[in-house]
């Protein structure tokens, strides 16, 4: 089993990239016996839903789907939170 908490980079299929201030990921085995990556991330930039590749500073990478995106605007600008799922 794998888990990670810290900064990361999301690179979307169209080449756009977003730095995640924090991501919390855990790899588990689902009911079908397949390894599954799940977690959440937050960024000071606007996130969008869709397919992306997450790159960790440790060198690890995985394909994920970004969903449940929540974008907030405040005095300090835009911030986003999202759910991440991969296999």
N, C-alpha and C positions, 0 to 999 in steps of 0.2 A: 504494500500500500504506500502511496505517495501523498504528501501534503506540502503546501507551500503558502507562505504569507509574506507579502512584500511588494515592491514595484515590479512592473512588467510592461511590455509593449504589445499592442494589438496592431496587426497589419491586415487590413481588409483585402478582399479579393481584387478590388479596383486599384490597389497600391497605396491608398491612404493609410496613414499610421497615426495612432494615438498612444501617448504615454499614460499608463495607469499609475496613479499615485499609490494605490494599494489593491492587491488582489488576494483573495483567500480561495485556494483550490484544494480539493481532496479527490483522490482516485479510489474508487471502490468497485466491487463486483456487483452488477445488477442481478435481478431475478433470473435472467437468461444465462448467467454465468459469464457475461462479457464485462471487460473492464470499462469503466465509465468515469469521466472527469467532470466534476461539477464545482460550482463556486459562484463568487460574485466579485465585482470590481468597481472601483470608483476613479474618476478622472476630473481634472480641472478643465477639460475640454468637452465638447459635445460628442457623445457616443451615438452610434446608429446601430440598429439591429441588422443581423445578417451573418454571413460566414466570415471568419477571420482566422488568422494564425496568431496564437499567443506565444511570445518569446520571453523567456525568463532570463534574468542576469546570470543564472547558474548554467546556462547553455541549453536548458530544456525547451522544447517547442511542442506545440500540439495544435491541431485544428479544432476550432470551437465554433459554436453558434452563439451569437450575442442576442439576448432577448430581454424582455421586460425592462426596456430602457426608460429611465426616469431622468429628465433634464430639468434642472432648476436654474433660475436666474436670480441673482442677488447683487448686493453692493460690490462684491468682489468678482463679478462676472458669472460665467456659466460653470456649472458643475453637473456631473452625470453619475448615475449608478446603473449597473446592469447585472443580469444573470448570465453565467457562462456555462455551456454544456458541451462536452466532447466525448469521443470514444476512441 
